Amino acid sequence: MKSSQTAASPSAKIKRVGVVGGGQLAWMMGDAASKLGIELVVQTPHATDPATAVSIDPVLAAIDDVNATAKLADRCDVVTFENEFVNLDGLRLLEQEGVLFQPSLSSLYPLLDKYIQRCYLRDFGLPTPRFWEWDCSADLPFDFPFVIKVRRHGYDGQGTFIVKNRESFESICARLKGRPLLLEEFVPFDRELAVIAARSASGEIAIYPIVETQQENQVCRLVIAPADISLELKAEAEAIARTLLNSLQAVGVFGIELFLTADNKLLVNEIAPRTHNSGHFTIDACKTSQFEQHLRAVCQLPLGNCDLNCNAALMVNLLGYESAESDYLEKRKQLAQIKGAFVHWYGKKESRPGRKLGHVTVVLDGESARNGRSQAESIAQTVESIWRAS
Ligand code: ADP
């Protein structure tokens, strides 16, 4: 694909989308692509990766293999991303040759390195935890607890360390020595929230209901939609999303993670330039899923309606709890019996502790939706007791 072919005009009909990355986020674009009459081609290292199942003739190569992305681009009208572990310098050469990336590489640049991302937020006057560029040799600017993060390639809490005392500090430092790190204050948040928002190339923005997220060991466990927050906070979270998406000239779905402090202040924790785990509930609980929305944005189609199609919903991740080869079919059948439940299984062949293997969304209507967080917590416990039963 070169610019002369695509012209990137709003009238250009995009038929085939290349996706760099072939995990569950790309896999979940599959249904949306069929609905929109779009073909997907993924670039992913292994033939067994989830999204090969929804791709025509996948490009089997590492995510940061630029030659492979050039091949992908040759076969597609536009290239998008399911994760941010890309080789930006290499991709720039392709962009100069006319490959259309959506979101563009300049939108991605401030987000790929956690320190640069924090600087971007600070320079925009957006609230963020206090932070320092750091390596293990420098003096600590404050006392325990604090948070150490690897600047690049961290995900699902891998690379994020909440350091509570000197003993854990020393063992983490021994592990991370030599890697570029971000040090930041520990935020004793009251709750964590997330905003899933999309922006089109024409500047249209669509925002999903703000959600509450709960993490365990820095990995998302539960998402509750909508978050039980005041209208003022909702407006503030939406305004942060608008400011960010406009300033980045974003195209596609972006996930924005927020801390809500006890004195009702919002701080931006992280921006992900892609569809997001906090938005999985949208598949079953919203008029347009985040995956359809992302494809709409990158294919220059009008954005869809973000409204809930139920009163409320919750999403529980099915995280691996053992090293095993199993499709957990019996457990999935039991989970599907829960009222309002939709079970999504990513088709991964191997389970490992903490690995995201699937998720369950439960849609809530009527009385059950009125009990909010306590109801969500009780259903999450039911899901987890089935999932983890021996
Ligand atoms: P990742 O990119 O791996 O998802 P995050 O930076 O989003 O890592 O952190 C994962 C989780 O760790 C957050 O959702 C939050 O629960 C916790 N966390 C991260 N940074 C802080 C912080 N500064 N203070 C308190 N908790 C934090």
Residues whose N, C-alpha, C, O or C-beta is under 5 A from the ligand:
A	BS01	ADP	P129 V147 G154 Y155 D156 G157 Q158 T160 E184 E185 F186 V187 Q215 Q218 E270
